[in-house]
Amino acid sequence: MLFWARDEWSNGSDVRDILRRSNRHSAILDAQLRLAIWFSYTSGSVVGTVANSLWKVDALYMPGVALLFAAVVGQFRPLSLEEKKEQVQR
């Protein structure tokens, strides 16, 4: 992603133009998806550790609520690039 942005910068594109075109670049969309997944894993481990030290067994309700929330959000805004492509084709 950074190499693509550097190449665009060296070709004379300004930052706003690079950012606007990056939303359509498949490699950047894939990188954003992978970053969101890794961020979810990392933040989940931190929140889970803190919640376990504060609430013990009651902390197990948090992942259930988070999973339910993710399922509802996923119905309206899927993260999968394949699902996004299918929605555009419809």
C-alpha positions in Angstrom: 0.0 0.0 0.0 2.8 2.4 0.9 4.8 1.5 -2.2 1.7 2.3 -4.4 1.2 5.6 -2.6 4.9 6.5 -3.1 4.7 5.7 -6.8 1.6 7.8 -7.2 3.3 10.7 -5.3 6.4 10.5 -7.5 4.1 10.6 -10.6 2.8 14.0 -9.4 -0.5 13.1 -7.7 -1.4 15.1 -4.6 -2.4 13.6 -1.3 -6.1 14.1 -1.7 -6.1 12.5 -5.1 -4.1 9.5 -3.8 -6.5 9.0 -0.9 -9.6 9.3 -3.1 -8.2 6.7 -5.6 -7.0 4.4 -2.8 -10.7 3.5 -1.9 -11.0 1.7 -5.3 -7.6 -0.1 -5.2 -8.1 -3.8 -4.5 -4.8 -4.3 -2.7 -5.6 -1.4 -0.3 -9.2 -2.8 0.3 -7.6 -6.1 1.2 -5.1 -4.5 3.5 -7.8 -2.6 5.3 -9.7 -5.8 5.8 -6.7 -7.6 7.2 -5.9 -4.6 9.4 -9.4 -4.6 10.8 -9.2 -8.3 11.6 -5.8 -8.0 13.4 -7.1 -4.9 15.3 -10.1 -7.0 16.4 -7.9 -9.8 17.7 -5.5 -7.5 19.5 -8.2 -5.3 21.1 -10.2 -8.4 22.0 -7.3 -9.9 23.9 -6.6 -6.7 25.8 -10.2 -6.1 26.7 -10.7 -9.8 27.6 -7.7 -9.7 30.0 -8.8 -6.6 31.7 -12.4 -7.8 31.9 -11.3 -11.1 33.4 -9.3 -9.4 36.1 -12.3 -7.2 37.0 -15.4 -9.4 36.6 -14.1 -13.0 36.5 -16.8 -15.3 35.0 -19.2 -12.4 34.3 -16.7 -11.2 31.7 -17.9 -14.1 29.4 -21.0 -12.1 28.6 -19.0 -9.5 26.7 -17.9 -11.8 23.8 -21.5 -12.9 23.3 -22.7 -9.3 23.1 -19.8 -8.4 20.8 -20.6 -11.4 18.5 -24.2 -10.5 18.4 -23.3 -6.8 17.5 -20.9 -8.0 14.8 -23.6 -10.2 13.3 -26.1 -7.4 13.1 -23.5 -5.0 11.6 -22.4 -7.6 9.2 -25.9 -7.9 7.8 -25.9 -4.2 6.8 -22.2 -3.6 6.1 -20.3 -6.8 5.2 -16.5 -6.8 5.6 -15.9 -9.5 3.0 -14.7 -8.2 -0.3 -16.4 -11.0 -2.2 -19.7 -10.1 -0.6 -19.1 -6.5 -1.5 -18.5 -7.4 -5.2 -21.7 -9.5 -5.2 -23.7 -6.6 -3.9 -22.4 -4.3 -6.5 -23.2 -6.8 -9.3 -26.9 -7.0 -8.2 
